[in-house]
């Protein structure tokens, strides 16, 4: 029955291979179970509730992807999107987390409409490729900065705004050990390097605490009183509905929130799914990924599910390449990954107790490094491109806002293009530039 549904023979795989691939993909993605609660808690959300929302939303999303598109792709709250959700929409723009969840719901509906209507190609052609690359890299820098700041390696300084904290402080030292350890594992191409790095770092943290080095420090890992729980925290479920009144009370604010979420989700998802589809060999005679529209549809539906469960936008993970690399070629891989995410809800106390900010710092830094690699594809010989990408990245960091970084990048690109007279902008770009100028100068 499974062979008939997933076409194992046609795809050159079998049941055992798909199971192993699904487990591998889960291990490569499992770090999000520790990172997401830590990040969203900074926005005022209960960490336990975020953990359950992350596990349940990821599990359902993976199963939908496996059944609808039959792609071996895992989904979970996106790295970068959770930073946008917490540090820009909630902390910088001053919204409640309920309003932020409502914005995720609306943006996911819009993304679903874009997917169904087939206007994806038109939208892709509006934004210059180099700007897309710059924004992705900027988010990578931003994630690394969040990780270093949360661990105390980077601290506030009254003279220079930021400075380096004491590396002998328990949280900073543990984070530093974790970053080096995870980097070594990744360079050595160890499977599930990021997740394995988190686990080993957490164990080292427990040893630190046991010997009194950092004992009493809330940032350090501690052994939970119980490893398994059935006391599910579903307090965030449906919380997005409470945010609709505030969401629509400030239309300019609504536009900027939703646009930022759609923008980042759209290009992140598009690049990830197309790349994974090609890696699977799902390419037709015209060079297009076969069944990619169903994969986009699954992704869009998953974003809606995530907002209902109570987490930031759920999207496809490039870490799915690990399972694909082991031979996963069908939706059964994604389904296995989803089942493991759902089963992980029984280990909430263990994960939340071990995966503290110094432990998750390594994941944020390593993912940040992977995201900035795309800068090699930027056309640095073009001054228009170089200026806009540079401004995008530096303003994203200095303003502590992904949306402001994107806005500055677009405006600089437009100004430089006008000055050169050789680069013509399409009408879509002009609309976006005008919106961003209003956003920057009037502080909406």
C-alpha positions, 0 to 999 in steps of 0.5 A: 500500500505504501509503495503504491502511494509513495512510488518507492520503486519509481523513486529509487528508494524503499521503506527502510531508507525512508524511515532512516531519512526521516529520523535523520531529517528530524535530528538535523532540525530538532535544534528548533525545539530548544531555540524557538522557545528561547527566542519567542520567550524574549517577546513575552510568550511562555517558553513551555507553551512555545515548545508545545506549539513548535512541536505540534505545528512542526509535526502536523506541517511535516505530515501535510507536506508528506501526504499532499506533495510527497516531498521529503521535506521537513517544516518547522518555525523558520529561523529568521522568521522567529527573529523577525517575529520577536525582535522586530514585530513585538519588541521594536514595533511594540506589538503584543505577541497575540497581535504578532500571531494574528499577523502571521495568520494573515500573512500566511493566508496571503501567501496561500493566495499567492501560491494558489493564484500562480503569481509567484513567478511575477513576484519573483521577477520584481525584486532584484536577486542581489537584494534577496541575497543581501536580506538573507545574509543580513538575517544570518548576521542578525541571528548570530548577534542574537545568540552572542548577546543572549549568551553574554559574549556580546554585552551593552557598553556605555562608551561604545554601545556594545562590547565583549563580555567576560568569557570566564562568566559561566554562560559565555564560556559555555556558549563559546565551547558550544560554538567551537564544538558545533563548528568542528562537528559541522566542518567534519560533516557529522550528521545532525551536527547542530543538534548533536552540538546542542546536546553535548553543550547541554551536558557540559553545562550540567557538569559546570552546574554540578561542580558549582560553576554557574550554579544558581545562574538561570541561564545554565542548564539544570536537570528537570525533576521529570523527563517525561510529561503529559501536562501539555501547555496549550495556552498559546493555541488560538491566541492569534484570535485575540490579536485581531482587534489591535492588528487592524487598529493601525493599518500602516503598522499592519501593512508593514508587519504583514509585508515583512512576514510575506516577503521573508517567507516567500523568498526563503521558502521559494529558494529552499523548496526549489533547491531541495526539489532539484536535489531529489531529482524532481526535474522535468524537461524544462528544468522545473521542479515537478510538483513544486506547487503542491509543496508551496501549497503545503508550506502555505497551509503550514504557516496558518497551522503554526499561527493557530498553534501559537508560534511564528511562521512555519516553513520548509527547512534546508536541513531536509537535505540531510535526509535526502542525502541518505536516500529519502525521496518520498513523502514518507520521509517527511511523515516520519519527521513529523511523527518524531516532532509530535512525540517530542512533546513528551520530553518538554521538561528535558528540552526546556531545562537543558537548551538554555540561551548559552546552549542555543547560541551555538545553533544561532551562530552556525545557522547564521554562518550558513546563511551568509555564505550566499553573499558569494553570489552577490555582484560586488562589482556593481556599486548599486548592489554593493551599497544596498546590500551593505546598508541592508546588513548593517542597518539590520544589525544596528537598528535591531530590526529585520524590517528596517534593514530591508527598508534601508536596502530598498531605498538605497537601491532606488537612490543609487539606481536613479543616480546611475541612470543605467539601472531602471526599476520596475513599477513594483519596486517603486511601490515598495520603495515608496512604502519603505520611505513612509515607514522610515520617515514617519515611523509607522 
